[in-house]
Amino acid sequence: MANKQQGRIIKWQDDKGFGFIETQAGESIFFHVNAFKAQRRPAIGEEVIFTVGYDHQRRLQAKEVQELSFVQQKMAQKNKQIRQRNHKRSAQAEFESGQKKRLFVGIGFYGVLILLVVTNKLNWLVVGWYVVLGIITYAMYAKDKAAAQNNDWRTPESTLHLLSALGGWVGAMVAQTYLRHKSQKPEFRLTYYLTVVINMAGLLFLLAGGGLETLRGLL
């Protein structure tokens, strides 16, 4: 819109192919039909956008005359595209931030398990169990996503939740984040968080003493 002015067509002589535009300052400026960019003839009273220039005789005249409604529509479309692009960038930045946070949570959890082993509060087999279940759960999510894309046989959600509850919830979290699978369904996400709580409760029971002694007896 730089160097453009807004005005209104106050006179048009269709047989001669020229007319006059009244500017917002009240001035009257000549324009020729060749300067009118719409695929039709100008109409008296319509609002237009234009630039000011000179003809070959250095006489002032309006050039690049466009319908105001057309320009406004184009500007609205451009602004919409800019908003959509900014929204996508913001969503992508938020997604990448969420990826890092969830990955940090997963690594932190395994780090805590290792610390518990070092302090003789947990057996290495428990850590191995969580690692193996995490890998299996991630693989099951990847398989289910591929099946969804190819219209093949899907893995039941109950199976994914069972794996998560048994200790594969970190693998499920990573899969939901990096594969973008099962990450948009509120009901599934709610059940997933419930499986995390169940697993954490089982781990705390194991650490409390009774469960740990039972596990040692089995080993």
N, C-alpha and C positions, 0 to 999 in steps of 0.2 A: 504493500500500500504506500511505499515511499514515493513522494512527489505526485501522488494522485489526489484528485479533488472530487468532491461529490457535488452533483447539481441536478437540475430538472430540465427536461426538454420543454421549452415554452413556445417554439415555433418550428414547424416542419413543412417544407414544400416538396411533396413527393415527386412532382413532375420535373423539378429541377435538381432533386437529389441533394438538398442541403437544408440546414435548419440552424437553430440557435439554442444554446444551453444557458440557463441562468445558474450562476454559481451561488454558493452559500453566502458570498459577500455581496450578492445582488448585481453582479456584473453579467453581461450578455456576451457569450462567446460563440463564434461561428464554428460549425462542423460539417464535414462532407459525409455522404453516405458511405464512402470507402473507409472512413474511420470508424464506422459502426461495426462492432465485431459479432453481433448476433446474426443468425441465419434467417433474418426477416427484416422488414422495414421498421424504422423508428416510429414511435407513437408519442404524440403530444401528451405531456403530463407525467411521463414515466421518469423514475429516478435512475440516474446513471453515475458511473465512475469514469473518470477520464484524466488524461495528462494534457498539459498545455504546451504547445509548440508553435512553430511558425511555418508558413508556406514558403514557396520559392521567392515570393515578393516581400518576405519578412512581415507578413500580416499575421496577427495573433489568431490561433484557432485551436480547437480541441482535437486531440488525437487519441487513438486506442480507447474509443468510447465503448463501455461495456454496461450491461444491465446491472443495476445495483443488486437485485435479487440473485442474479447468477453469481456475482462476486461473493455475496454473503454465503450462498450455498457452498461454493468452493472453499471458502475460509472455514466454514463449519465442518466440512469433510476433512480438511487438513488438520484442524484442531482435534477432531475425533481420532484421526490416525495417530497424532502425537500423543494423545491421552492413552490410546491403546498400547502404543509402543512403550510409553513410560510405565504403564501398568505391568506389561510383560517383563520389563527390566526389573521392576520392583519385586514382582512375584519370583523371578529367577534368583534375584539376590537373596530373598527370604528363604527360598528353597535351598540354596547353597549353604546359607547360614544354618539352616536346620540339619542339613547333611553333616556338617562339622560337629554340631552339638550332639547328634545321635551317635556319631562315630566315637566321640569323646566319652559318652556314657557307656558304650559297649566296651571300649578299651579300659575305662575306669573300673567297670565291673570285674573284668578278668584280672585286672591288677589287684583288686581287693581279694579275689579268690587266691591268687598266688601269695599275697601277704599272709592270708590265713594259714596257708600251707607252711610257709616259712616259720610262723609262730606256733606250729604244731597244733593248730586248732581245726585243721581240715586235711583230708587225704588227697594226694595227687590224683587219685582216680576220680575224685569229684570234679576236679578241674578238667580232666580229660573228658569226663562225661559232658560237661557244659560245652566244651570246644567242639566235640563230635556232634552233639545235638544241634549246636548253632550252625555248623556247616551243612548238616542234613536238612535243617529247616530252611536255610537259604536256598539250597538246591531245589527243594520242593516248591518254594515260591517261584523260582525261576522256571521250573517245569510247568507250573500252573499258568504262568503268564504266557509262555510259549503256546500252551494248549488253547488259551483264550484267543490268542491272535490267529491261530490256525483252525479254530472251531473243532478242536479235538476233545477227548475225554478229560474233564476237569478234575482236579484234586478237591475232595470235599473240604469245606471250610472247617468242619469239626476236626479233620485230621491235622490241619495247620494249627488250630488252637491247641490240640492235644500235644503236639510237638513243642509248642511254645510253653505250655504249662509244665512240661517235663524238664525244661531247661534250655530249649532252643529259642527263647524269646529275643535274645540279642541278634541271632541270625534273622529272625522275623523282622526285627526293627530295621536292620541294615537293608534287608530286601525291600521292605516297604518304602524306604527312603531312596535307595539308589536305583531300584528297578521300577519305582513308582507303581507298585502293584498292591492292591488292597489298601491303599492309603487314603481313599476318598469316601469310603463307606462308613458312616458314623456308627452303625450297629456292629460292624466287624471290628472297628477300632476300639469300641467300648469293651467288647468281649476280649480283645487282645490285651488291653490293660488289666482286665480281670485275671487273665492267665499269668501276667507278670506278678500280680499281687499273690496269687496262689503259689507260684513258684518261690517267691521271696519268703512267704510264710513257711513253706516246707524247708527252705534252707535255714531259716532262723530256728526252726524246731530241731533240725539236725545239729546246729551249733549249740543248742541249749544243753545238750548232754545225752538225753535219752536216745534220741535218733542217732547220734554219733556212735554211741556204744553199740547200738543195734547194727549199724553199718560195719563197725569194726569186727563184730562177731561174725557177720556174713563173709567178711574178707579174711 
